[in-house]
Amino acid sequence: MDNVFFNLIDSILTERESFNRIWFAGGKTQPPQFSYQVNFPRLELVLKGEYVNQLDDGDNGICQISLMAGDAIYIPPNSWNQPSWNTECSVLSLLFGKRQLGFSLVSKTKDSPKFYDVQKHSIQAWTGHAIDPILTALNMLATEPQQQPMDEHLLQALLSYTRNMLHVPLHQSKNRTEDLYQGICIYIQENFHRAISRDTIANRFNITPNHLSRLFRQQGHMRLADYICWVRIERAKFMLRQYPFRLTEVASRCGFIDVNYFCRVFKNKTGRTPSEYRAVA
């Protein structure tokens, strides 16, 4: 991890001694197009400005909220939120994968079509640590009507775990190849619905396309294209089980431009057509 970014994140987490408001996102209602929904838990911390979101607020359905500096959103696996990015804000996202911990720091100026600061890094996560029961408790708390004061206690425990993780690379030798591979996996899981390719991913991580292909053969024991396809098909299976989307919309939300191609790939990978899978799911 870049030392400047490392020090910045460590400082942010150390200073976050309390939260003004904590929101929990749900996933029961159909997510709007271009909402952010992945299969691992996330925590978003508002550092400055106003961060406007739509989210599933449990019994209240879809609502719009405005978060200010000091507020946070916890998004359990397969729940969703949809930032508008129309206001000036700076947001730090923590992404808790099974084998990696991702960091995404994004800053935006009001009325600007582009982000002026986007930094993404990831590190390997510990296994067999207290992180699993903390996340399990937060996921359960998201469905409870009464969340205070346990919500703040659990988030503080989560930040403490994250700070400890940040210091591991300073004192232990790191497998940079493994970190790079896990970071790319997070990136694909975040962007599977977009038109990503070997060239665009390689450019994002400042490596050559050939290096990227070798990385997936050596670390993942599969081709890059197969991994992207696997992520997209797994998301399609979830959407077919969870929501009554038309097949064209499932295909679009999962990164398939053509619904007929989506149906062929889905049957090839699962042995069933999307409609057949939905019928028995």
LINTAZI-V85516 format. One record per residue. SS is DSSP state (helix for helix, strand for strand, loop for the rest). D_CENTER is the distance of its C-alpha to the mean C-alpha in Angstrom with 1 decimal. Layout:
# LINTAZI-V85516
SS_D_CENTER + SS_D_CENTER
This chain:
# LINTAZI-V85516
loop_18.6 + loop_20.6 + helix_23.0 + helix_22.9 + helix_19.1 + helix_19.4 + helix_22.2 + helix_20.5 + helix_17.5 + helix_20.1 + helix_22.2 + helix_19.6 + helix_18.7 + helix_22.5 + helix_23.5 + loop_21.2 + loop_23.9 + loop_23.3 + loop_21.3 + loop_23.1 + loop_21.1 + strand_18.2 + strand_16.5 + strand_14.9 + strand_13.1 + loop_14.3 + loop_14.1 + loop_17.8 + loop_18.6 + loop_17.8 + loop_14.9 + loop_16.3 + loop_16.0 + loop_13.2 + loop_11.2 + strand_7.4 + strand_6.9 + loop_5.2 + loop_7.4 + loop_6.4 + strand_7.0 + strand_6.0 + strand_9.1 + strand_10.1 + strand_13.6 + strand_16.0 + strand_18.3 + strand_20.8 + strand_21.7 + strand_20.6 + strand_17.1 + strand_17.7 + strand_15.4 + strand_16.1 + strand_14.9 + strand_16.4 + loop_18.7 + helix_20.1 + helix_23.8 + helix_23.8 + loop_21.6 + strand_19.7 + strand_20.5 + strand_20.0 + strand_19.6 + strand_20.2 + strand_18.8 + strand_20.9 + loop_20.8 + loop_20.6 + loop_18.4 + strand_15.1 + strand_12.6 + strand_11.3 + strand_9.0 + loop_9.9 + loop_8.7 + loop_9.5 + loop_10.2 + strand_9.5 + strand_10.5 + strand_12.1 + strand_13.1 + loop_16.6 + loop_16.7 + loop_20.5 + loop_21.3 + loop_21.5 + strand_18.9 + strand_16.9 + strand_13.6 + strand_11.9 + strand_8.3 + strand_8.1 + strand_5.5 + strand_8.0 + loop_8.4 + loop_11.9 + loop_13.5 + strand_11.5 + strand_10.3 + strand_8.4 + strand_9.7 + strand_9.3 + strand_12.6 + strand_13.5 + strand_17.0 + strand_18.7 + loop_22.3 + loop_23.7 + loop_24.9 + loop_23.6 + loop_22.0 + loop_20.0 + strand_17.9 + strand_20.4 + strand_18.1 + strand_14.8 + strand_14.3 + strand_11.6 + strand_12.6 + strand_11.8 + strand_14.4 + strand_15.5 + loop_15.1 + loop_18.3 + loop_19.2 + loop_21.6 + loop_20.8 + loop_20.5 + helix_16.7 + helix_16.8 + helix_19.3 + helix_17.6 + helix_14.3 + helix_16.7 + helix_18.7 + helix_16.0 + helix_14.9 + helix_18.6 + helix_19.3 + loop_17.0 + loop_19.7 + loop_22.6 + loop_24.9 + loop_25.6 + loop_22.8 + loop_24.7 + loop_25.5 + helix_23.4 + helix_20.1 + helix_21.1 + helix_22.5 + helix_19.4 + helix_17.1 + helix_19.8 + helix_19.8 + helix_16.1 + helix_16.8 + helix_19.9 + helix_18.2 + helix_15.8 + helix_19.0 + helix_20.8 + helix_18.2 + helix_18.6 + helix_22.3 + helix_22.3 + helix_22.3 + helix_25.3 + helix_27.4 + loop_26.5 + loop_26.7 + loop_23.4 + loop_22.8 + helix_21.4 + helix_21.3 + helix_19.1 + helix_16.7 + helix_16.7 + helix_16.1 + helix_13.1 + helix_11.6 + helix_12.4 + helix_10.9 + helix_7.3 + helix_8.4 + helix_9.8 + helix_7.0 + helix_5.3 + helix_9.0 + loop_11.0 + loop_12.5 + loop_14.1 + loop_17.3 + loop_16.1 + loop_18.9 + helix_20.3 + helix_21.8 + helix_18.9 + helix_16.6 + helix_19.7 + helix_20.4 + helix_16.9 + loop_17.5 + loop_21.3 + loop_22.6 + loop_24.9 + helix_24.0 + helix_26.3 + helix_24.7 + helix_21.3 + helix_23.1 + helix_24.9 + helix_21.8 + helix_20.4 + helix_23.9 + helix_24.5 + helix_21.3 + helix_19.8 + loop_23.3 + loop_22.3 + loop_22.3 + helix_19.3 + helix_20.1 + helix_20.2 + helix_16.7 + helix_15.3 + helix_17.6 + helix_16.5 + helix_12.8 + helix_14.3 + helix_17.0 + helix_14.9 + helix_12.9 + helix_16.4 + helix_17.9 + helix_15.6 + helix_16.4 + helix_20.1 + helix_20.3 + helix_18.6 + loop_19.7 + loop_23.0 + loop_21.7 + loop_24.3 + helix_23.8 + helix_23.7 + helix_20.8 + helix_18.9 + helix_19.8 + helix_18.7 + helix_15.3 + loop_14.7 + loop_16.1 + loop_19.7 + loop_22.2 + loop_25.1 + helix_25.1 + helix_28.0 + helix_26.2 + helix_23.2 + helix_25.8 + helix_27.6 + helix_24.5 + helix_23.4 + helix_26.9 + helix_27.3 + helix_24.2 + helix_24.8 + loop_28.6 + loop_28.2 + loop_27.7 + helix_24.9 + helix_27.6 + helix_29.0 + helix_25.7 + helix_25.1 + helix_28.7 + helix_28.4 + loop_24.9
